[in-house]
């Protein structure tokens, strides 16, 4: 799978910078979009849904690495909005929830949301990112 874009959604600028560097280090040559919260991520996605080139691209997907705990619009609030999209739109994204939390109260509810394909504990390793990006 070749990702059209990788969208990093995390309120921690240092974490985003480290993840972006790791993505660059493993040779991903697509666009990496760094957004500080769920609101900006949702606005970004919604603004791209209306663009003609987004609608035309068949089979292309964006990988979204979504932090669970953020001030304001956190990962849960983002997902509450995301699941309202139609199936065709949702299929253009792969949502991976990332968090430093290992608490079952955070992990268990994620299993009930089919749009979240995976839950990964931060920080992401090179091997984990390679697997996410290149399969």
C-alpha positions in Angstrom: 0.0 0.0 0.0 1.3 3.4 -0.9 -0.1 6.1 1.3 -1.0 9.3 -0.4 -0.2 11.2 2.8 0.6 10.4 6.4 -1.3 12.7 8.8 0.2 13.0 12.3 -2.3 14.3 14.8 -0.6 14.9 18.2 -0.6 17.9 20.6 3.0 17.1 21.6 5.2 18.9 19.2 8.3 16.9 20.2 6.5 13.6 19.6 5.3 14.8 16.2 8.8 15.9 15.3 10.3 12.6 16.3 7.7 10.6 14.4 8.2 12.8 11.3 11.9 12.3 11.4 11.5 8.5 11.8 9.1 8.5 8.8 11.7 10.5 6.7 14.4 8.2 8.0 12.7 5.1 6.7 12.4 6.6 3.2 8.8 7.6 2.9 8.7 10.1 0.1 5.1 11.2 0.3 3.6 14.2 2.1 3.6 14.2 5.9 1.0 16.5 7.5 1.5 17.4 11.1 -1.6 18.7 13.0 -1.8 19.6 16.7 -5.3 18.5 17.6 -8.4 16.7 16.4 -10.2 19.9 15.4 -7.4 20.9 13.0 -7.3 17.3 11.7 -11.0 17.2 11.0 -10.9 20.6 9.3 -8.0 19.4 7.2 -9.8 16.3 6.1 -13.1 18.1 5.5 -11.4 20.7 3.4 -9.8 18.0 1.2 -13.0 16.0 0.7 -14.4 18.8 -1.5 -11.3 19.0 -3.7 -11.9 17.4 -7.2 -8.5 15.6 -7.1 -9.4 13.9 -3.8 -12.6 12.5 -5.3 -10.9 11.3 -8.5 -8.1 9.3 -6.8 -9.2 5.7 -6.7 -7.5 3.4 -4.3 -5.4 6.0 -2.7 -5.5 6.3 1.1 -4.1 8.5 3.8 -2.7 7.0 6.9 -3.8 8.9 10.0 -1.8 8.5 13.2 -4.2 9.9 15.8 -3.2 10.6 19.4 -5.8 9.6 21.9 -5.3 12.2 24.6 -5.1 15.8 23.5 -6.6 19.0 25.0 -9.7 20.2 23.2 -10.7 17.8 20.4 -9.0 14.5 21.5 -8.9 11.3 19.5 -12.3 10.2 20.8 -14.0 13.4 19.7 -12.3 13.2 16.3 -13.6 9.7 15.9 -17.2 10.7 16.8 -17.1 13.0 13.8 -15.2 10.7 11.5 -17.6 7.8 11.9 -20.4 10.0 10.5 -18.7 10.1 7.1 -20.0 7.8 4.3 -18.3 4.5 3.7 -16.6 5.7 0.5 -15.0 8.6 2.4 -14.0 6.5 5.4 -12.3 4.0 3.1 -9.9 6.7 1.9 -8.3 6.7 5.4 -6.6 4.2 7.7 -7.0 5.4 11.3 -4.4 4.2 13.8 -4.8 5.4 17.3 -1.6 6.1 19.2 -1.1 6.8 22.9 1.3 6.3 25.7 -1.6 4.8 27.7 -1.7 1.1 28.5 -4.8 1.5 30.7 -7.6 -0.9 29.7 -10.2 1.9 30.0 -8.4 3.5 27.0 -7.7 0.4 25.0 -10.9 -1.6 25.4 -13.4 1.0 23.9 -11.1 1.3 20.8 -11.9 -2.3 19.9 -15.5 -1.4 19.5 -14.9 1.2 16.8 -14.3 -0.6 13.5 -12.9 2.6 11.9 -9.9 2.4 14.2 -7.8 -0.3 12.6 -5.1 -0.5 15.3 -4.0 0.8 18.7 -0.2 1.5 19.1 1.6 2.5 22.3 3.9 5.5 21.8 6.6 6.2 21.1 6.6 4.5 17.6 9.6 2.5 16.7 11.3 2.4 13.3 10.2 -1.2 12.8 6.6 -0.4 13.8 6.5 2.6 11.4 8.0 0.5 8.6 5.3 -2.1 9.1 2.5 0.6 9.1 3.9 2.4 6.0 5.1 -0.4 3.9 3.1 -3.4 5.2 
